[in-house]
Structure formats: structure tokens, C-alpha cells
Amino acid sequence: MPTAADVIIIGSGVIGAATAFELAKAGFRTLTVDRNAAAGHGSTSGSCAIIRMHYSTFAGTAFAYEGYFYWRDWSDYLETADPSGLATFKETGCLVMATEANGYLEKHKDISREIECPYEEWDAARILKQIPGYSLERFAPAKSKDDPDFGLPSGGAITSGVFWPTAGYVTDPALSAQNLAVAAQSRGSLFRHNAEVSEILTANGRVRGVQLASGEEIHAPIVVNVAGPASSKINAMAGVLEDMTISTRALRQEVVHVPAPPGLDFDSSGIVISDSDIACYIRPEHGNNILVGSEDPPCDDHTWVEDDTDFNRDFTDQWTTQAMRYAQRLPSLGIPSRMRGVVDLYDVSDDWIPIYDKSSLPGFYMACGSSGNQYKNAPIAGKMMAALIDYCENGGDHDSAPLQFTLPRIGRSIDVGFYSRNREINSESSFSVLG
């Protein structure tokens, strides 16, 4: 195995693999190292893999809508057949309940109109036609199951929602990362798994490569940190934390899988739903199940994890809270005694907006804080990281003159400084998994 490359990428999750693919297409010799056994076997495998358009900011929405086209045309984007098969994007659409918490989606609709992203306005009758047996009573604010008012309507009803038809989900997120890795390998990229980084090497004020836990050194003038929940540790190894105003941390999350009620064929008729009134998002899951995730309301404990390899992987009362919270909306939902779902980590920034940026160490780049709401953006994030590296390595001063990046499919330009490590905390963010 070569001990040198043009670029070393730390992490072969969906964004790391997409970055390798895009850099390879740009002519870089890339070597990806990952402590896991295969591409997508880290936090990507625990992703809910929802593809949605609604974000609280213009840049976030434009980025997500651009990403949709790559998932829709997945085979064409990869340009390579994977013997293991291709990940499947199910374009179910996404319904977002209009609530006081999200400003009744007025801003979201304004942004969608500006970028010509299609949406439909649904009244209560249309919602109930799509999901028979639904309750539209209001329960906000969201509560834990131990709250004496849990399950009690708070008055009034949900009267409308916005449906984005181009949304959906990917059925196998780990396979999508593998697809990207295979596509990158077809362009000459190399991958090394079961290889943990123990040190970031530097020389003459610039990154020089990485040292593995085995003691082996791999040299490259460019290193990209896409290490997911381990990203803050990698940044600390590189000594680049001091000038960062935005930090990232590993956050433990639980996702619930429950059977759909009898008579509800969620496999064929289910859609993605975001409901801030009960602070849950849901999508269909294999075997006519319903996946229920939390939208991180204040009542849900945030379990920040110091050791991203040693944390509690068992379900807790949070599982039951999320299942019961969704049962408020779907009263016929049965809550099984056997808990099923996913316990994993998010890599979360202070404002839940990712960092796609250079660092204070020349040659060291980062795509961090992306868990929870950036899976959908992996292809375009990889493309933008490749453009950012090219810009900086050819003399661009991204800190003082941020890269202006044109989204190829929708033709809009975004200021990549939006994702800067040195930005102020973005007050427009939802400060939740919604981004």
C-alpha cells in the first residue's frame, strides 16, 4: 500500500467517500483511512438517510435541493456499477406540519419559491386523506413521558402543512457510502480500513500527513478531516481548535422503529413527516415499520459523549418517549415491549450547521459537524470540498475572500463562508436536527 498521496481523507462515511470521489475526478490521488471495517460503517450506518428540502436558511435549502438531483440520478452520478448493487432513493415526498414553532413555514416557502423548489400547501383534509386515522390535535410544547401533562391536548389543531414532493429517503445509507467508495476507486482512489489515526503530522508550518495507531506514517500535503463524531479529536491532534469560534461534539441519539398499525400499508403509502408540534420526524422503515426520530426539543436530554467509541448503546426511556409522542398523532400505533431501532452518535456543531472549511494549519481541511442533517447533502458537499481545496491550494484566501460556489444543477451561488469555522453562531438556525 502506498505511503504517500496527494490527499489523505480521514473517514469513509458518506461525506468522506463523496469527497474522495470528487477529488479523484478533479485529478487528485486520494487515500482514505478509516478505523472502521468498511465504507459507511461509522455513524453513516446509523443515519435516517432522509432527503428533504426544508431548512431554516437559504444556503441550507439551496444545498439540499441541489443534493436531491444526485440522489434522483444516483447511477448517472456515480458513473460506475457497484457489484453489491446501488442504494435506492425512495421519493415519497415530505410533509411538514405548519406550526407556531416553524413560523407556519412562511420563510421556508419563500426560500423554496426563490430557488424554484416545488412544494404544495395541504389543508387538514388533505393531510387526513394521506394518513387515515391521524389526530391533528395540538400537543405543543413537546413533553417527556414523565411530565404530568404528557399526552394532553394543549388546545386547537394543526390546520395545514407544506408538502415537498422531491423529498424521500435512502433505504441503505451504508450502501450509499460504499457506492461512492467504489466510484472513487474506479477513478484511482485508495481506501484503507481498520486504520486509526493517532497523530496529524506537520512540517515547516504545514500538514505533512498522518500517523496510524500501528506507527505507520502516510504522507500527503493535504489532509481532510471527515471523521464524523471523532472530528473534534482529529482537529485537536492537528492543533487547529484555537482559532475556531464554532466547535463540534458527539451527541448520542436514539431512533425508534415500531410496526405500523394494522391496516396501514406504510411501506407503499408512507411519506416522510416532520412535526414540530410533537417534536418528531418519521419515515417508512423496512417491513412496514415506522421510524421515529426526535427533533431535539428542550425537554429531551442531550447526552454529549466524550469517548466516541465507548458509549451507551442500549435504549433508554427516550425510546419510549419518542414512541409515545408519535402515538399522540397516530392513536392506533401499538408500542411493542421489545425496543428496536438505532442508537448512534451525531457530530454536532454549536448551531447544528456544519463546518466545511480550511483550517489555521495550511493543507488541513475539515468537513465536520455534519451528522443529523447533512447525509442528504453528501454528493454536493464532496463537490464543494473539492472546489474549496482547489481554491485554497491555488492561492485563494478563503478567510478574507470566501469561495463563491455555484451549485451546478440549480445554478445558484452560495457563499461557502456560510460554513466557516470562524462564523458567529447562526441565529437563523433551528438549533436542532432540522438545521
Steps between C-alpha positions, in 0.01 A plus 500: 500500500641843409634713784437829318213671318387842384217502757430290809134489599418395856164324497315291244147589596266634236657850495857370520439256213332775295799727562736226382291450186488870415870556567586198285292644217697823542826311451623455859650171620303435816547252781218462750570356846228383737509310827184309402492182294335643187362816343185623672550287812529798737224748581379491137359152564282646776369786286128528433609597146212742445521714187307821563492858381379700801776683685490819704753683280532580129840330470377188677192473280686564174767247598235236578303559181822470299574173678162355404598476134801280575289253699232501232759425233722286723624259234582780257682694770719205599587406141602161642318174566542358852489117508319528835217698341401863533332676789136582429346844540126480568346829395200501734484873561515670840212662689591766756228602743451877511539607863583805703845351566593511130327829424230309311768438238467843339877547480549145370248563223665832411839332461352213299336744261826691463693189394204355306473195724147356465266472797128456568286649774280239667197572715384271779273301269787426264722393789235261632442356155869413480515359854166352609449484874730792572428738785571865430449622857771732631728371774772768499727555672649151473536322833674197645284204594558576871336841471154492666359680194648257249239387250254773591394722207604862547209641302431562135610290205752476220319652203757478222839381386740535210589202285830491311456230230872468420581365848533140617761271649778259409431144609861400577730791598805277553461364147490854362840571658630175354367603157694824526814317611476263203451798267804670654707184464407482134669839469816382676418581864631265769332403826652354815266371769574381853752786498467746788672839494707571810681818396483777241850557361631847424820648360604860430164638610294274273324167530720209392269201537382262772642239730290191561459319831728231357780758484493518121527843341318603185607826341295753305497879468123507552294330772119521523327428831166328432512285812140545616461478879882474531556826309567715808773258610662518157484880505665497841778275363556755225512786750238703315239554773630830633377724218166322457194685629280199419568171673366149443403227746369145485133473597330170581168445321229232504274421205186290543368227270138396569255293290242695303146455638290220346349609170756774433726405210781736584742323269307611194315812618726639773672834462761694694339725762648776714276607788636765735175496702601160644872551418529183290592411146398172344553297185420148376739226611550148360225247574208745531656669799509867594826674590457773763775749580515796737516860378695584816251699708623652830331222700721232343826448684809561289760236576837634386763228468870547569609158373348436159594130511377419851145618567168353607352318201193378690156658466378719784174669598559733205395215270165472677453876508545525122268208430231640729544848359421371152208296636340834588478562128413141402287362787477151346879463519598205714811533714675163519676380814811417298689815411642519148678775312841665501725652766790696354684831509460827315791736437335830593620860476395779736223612264437165326637643174807311375854625458628468141824694515876529499679530834777704656743223402578530128390192310266377775128518411186396681149381423369473855185543706301343218308221675124503532415731211772475234477141371278626220765751396791256471545510120494878475703537822771283342490712186522822701789369713692416182439854372603650834827304509579599142423865579718514810788295361517734203539808713143594592462657846178338611497681836504851353347423158280191544447268207182571306376160388244447225264208554514331157148361478297795624741774386503690830815628666567468872762667714700210646594732787152414629660175623812666646665374817528868600140604446277637770236258623223522240187635666288383204573136579238278658768385746380148445529208262291707257802726434 
